[in-house]
């Protein structure tokens, strides 16, 4: 069975439209990557864990704070590597000054025998929908399409499942 990740598409409404919160992965592999490298806060679902609970936990681990609001199921998205990402949309105005990501250890440089520590997320930013489409990983672009499609419906229809 394919691995499953759960995440939150966090958005806010500004005068000129929606802004989407995306996170940039930490560590040396992603350090110089930008276009097509960003993601919604997400991570693996533990065995027997509720997927929405996992999405909220992952956001807390990657952002350092609890995201509160009304969570609306967006769908499941198969990634190029086969993993499934299940996502919810939530309106929340997250303070990026409070960003405090979990950290991970890995051997760096490779085959050096030296263990280095890196943040799971090295930064988070608010993007317009247009910019988010360019920044987000290819496998997550459909999240933005589905979000926008649902937001253009009436509130009663928008998140019917």
Backbone torsions as a table, in degrees:
resi	resn	phi	psi	omega
1	UNK	NA	142.0	-179.8
2	UNK	-66.8	144.6	174.8
3	UNK	-64.8	149.1	-179.7
4	UNK	-120.2	133.7	172.9
5	UNK	-116.6	155.3	177.1
6	UNK	-130.2	142.2	-177.6
7	UNK	-153.2	172.1	-178.7
8	UNK	-118.9	128.0	168.7
9	UNK	-91.0	100.7	-176.5
10	UNK	-92.4	129.7	-178.0
11	UNK	-136.4	162.4	171.9
12	UNK	-142.7	154.8	-179.7
13	UNK	-103.4	122.8	176.6
14	UNK	-112.3	172.8	-178.7
15	UNK	-54.7	-36.7	-176.9
16	UNK	-97.6	13.2	175.6
17	UNK	126.2	-167.1	-177.4
18	UNK	-78.4	145.5	168.9
19	UNK	-120.4	141.6	-177.1
20	UNK	-114.8	134.0	176.9
21	UNK	-87.9	121.2	176.0
22	UNK	-122.1	152.6	178.8
23	UNK	-116.3	148.5	179.0
24	UNK	-106.8	128.0	-177.7
25	UNK	-66.6	140.6	177.6
26	UNK	-83.5	175.9	178.3
27	UNK	99.8	163.8	-173.3
28	UNK	-68.3	-30.2	-178.3
29	UNK	-62.5	-39.8	-174.7
30	UNK	-93.8	-4.4	-170.0
31	UNK	-52.9	-39.7	-176.0
32	UNK	-108.0	12.0	178.8
33	UNK	-99.2	141.1	-177.9
34	UNK	-135.2	-72.5	-179.0
35	UNK	-62.4	126.8	179.5
36	UNK	75.2	16.9	-177.6
37	UNK	-114.5	-12.8	-175.0
38	UNK	-85.4	163.2	-174.8
39	UNK	-147.2	163.3	164.5
40	UNK	-74.2	155.8	173.6
41	UNK	-63.0	123.1	-176.1
42	UNK	-160.7	167.0	176.6
43	UNK	-175.4	176.4	-175.5
44	UNK	-63.8	143.4	175.7
45	UNK	-87.4	126.9	176.7
46	UNK	-70.7	154.2	178.0
47	UNK	-56.2	133.5	179.8
48	UNK	65.1	15.5	178.4
49	UNK	-92.7	138.3	173.7
50	UNK	-63.5	135.5	-174.0
51	UNK	-66.6	-38.1	176.7
52	UNK	-66.9	-39.5	175.7
53	UNK	-60.3	-39.8	178.2
54	UNK	-64.3	-42.7	179.3
55	UNK	-61.3	-43.3	179.6
56	UNK	-67.5	-39.4	177.6
57	UNK	-62.5	-45.6	-179.2
58	UNK	-62.9	-40.5	176.7
59	UNK	-61.5	-42.0	178.7
60	UNK	-62.7	-42.2	-179.0
61	UNK	-68.8	-36.7	-175.9
62	UNK	-86.0	-27.7	-177.7
63	UNK	-106.0	-23.1	-179.4
64	UNK	84.7	17.0	178.4
65	UNK	-153.5	159.6	177.5
66	UNK	-82.9	134.0	175.7
67	UNK	-96.7	121.8	-179.2
68	UNK	-111.6	153.2	177.1
69	UNK	149.8	-168.0	178.2
70	UNK	-96.1	116.1	-174.6
71	UNK	-92.9	127.4	-177.4
72	UNK	-118.8	120.8	-178.9
73	UNK	-60.6	129.8	176.8
74	UNK	-98.7	-45.1	-178.6
75	UNK	150.0	-171.4	177.8
76	UNK	-114.2	139.0	-173.7
77	UNK	-132.4	116.8	179.3
78	UNK	-78.7	126.3	-179.4
79	UNK	-86.9	159.7	-179.5
80	UNK	-54.3	-31.7	179.4
81	UNK	-83.6	-1.2	178.2
82	UNK	102.5	-17.9	179.0
83	UNK	-64.7	148.5	175.5
84	UNK	-104.2	129.2	174.3
85	UNK	-108.7	122.9	174.6
86	UNK	-104.3	133.9	-170.5
87	UNK	-134.5	151.8	174.5
88	UNK	-125.4	147.2	172.8
89	UNK	-98.9	142.8	177.9
90	UNK	-148.7	134.0	176.2
91	UNK	-86.6	123.2	-180.0
92	UNK	-160.1	139.7	178.4
93	UNK	-101.6	87.1	-175.4
94	UNK	-78.0	132.6	177.2
95	UNK	-81.9	109.0	-176.2
96	UNK	-72.2	-16.1	176.7
97	UNK	-66.2	-21.9	-177.4
98	UNK	-91.3	5.6	-177.0
99	UNK	-54.4	125.8	178.7
100	UNK	-148.6	89.5	-175.0
101	UNK	-81.8	152.4	167.6
102	UNK	-59.1	164.9	178.7
103	UNK	-123.0	157.7	176.3
104	UNK	-135.0	158.7	179.4
105	UNK	-113.0	143.0	174.9
106	UNK	-154.4	160.0	177.2
107	UNK	-73.3	122.9	178.8
108	UNK	-151.9	130.5	-5.2
109	UNK	-64.4	160.1	-178.9
110	UNK	-54.1	141.7	177.5
111	UNK	59.7	22.3	-179.9
112	UNK	-92.1	-19.3	-174.7
113	UNK	79.3	1.2	-179.0
114	UNK	-98.6	126.3	177.6
115	UNK	-93.9	131.0	179.0
116	UNK	-121.7	156.2	-179.4
117	UNK	-113.3	138.4	-178.1
118	UNK	-136.9	153.1	174.1
119	UNK	-73.1	144.1	175.8
120	UNK	-62.4	-37.9	176.3
121	UNK	-126.6	124.4	-179.0
122	UNK	-92.4	-17.2	174.1
123	UNK	-165.1	159.9	175.8
124	UNK	-134.4	145.5	-179.6
125	UNK	-146.2	153.4	171.5
126	UNK	-89.0	133.4	179.0
127	UNK	-127.5	146.9	168.4
128	UNK	-63.8	161.4	177.5
129	UNK	-56.6	-41.5	-179.6
130	UNK	-59.9	-47.8	-179.9
131	UNK	-69.5	-37.0	178.6
132	UNK	-61.0	-37.0	178.4
133	UNK	-60.3	-35.4	179.5
134	UNK	-79.4	-35.2	-173.4
135	UNK	-81.5	-32.8	-171.4
136	UNK	-73.1	150.5	175.6
137	UNK	-55.0	143.3	-177.8
138	UNK	-53.0	-42.8	-177.8
139	UNK	-67.3	-13.0	179.5
140	UNK	-106.8	0.1	-178.6
141	UNK	-60.0	-34.4	-179.3
142	UNK	-64.0	-26.6	174.7
143	UNK	-55.7	-45.1	-178.6
144	UNK	-66.9	-39.7	178.3
145	UNK	-61.8	-47.7	-179.5
146	UNK	-65.7	-39.5	177.2
147	UNK	-59.0	-50.7	-177.7
148	UNK	-64.6	-39.6	178.1
149	UNK	-61.1	-44.7	-179.3
150	UNK	-69.8	-34.4	179.5
151	UNK	-70.4	-23.8	-178.7
152	UNK	-82.1	-10.4	177.1
153	UNK	-84.4	171.8	175.2
154	UNK	-66.0	153.7	-178.6
155	UNK	-54.7	-35.2	-179.2
156	UNK	-69.0	-36.7	-178.3
157	UNK	-83.6	-26.5	-165.8
158	UNK	-55.5	-40.1	-175.7
159	UNK	-122.4	26.8	175.3
160	UNK	-67.3	137.7	-179.9
161	UNK	-116.3	NA	NA
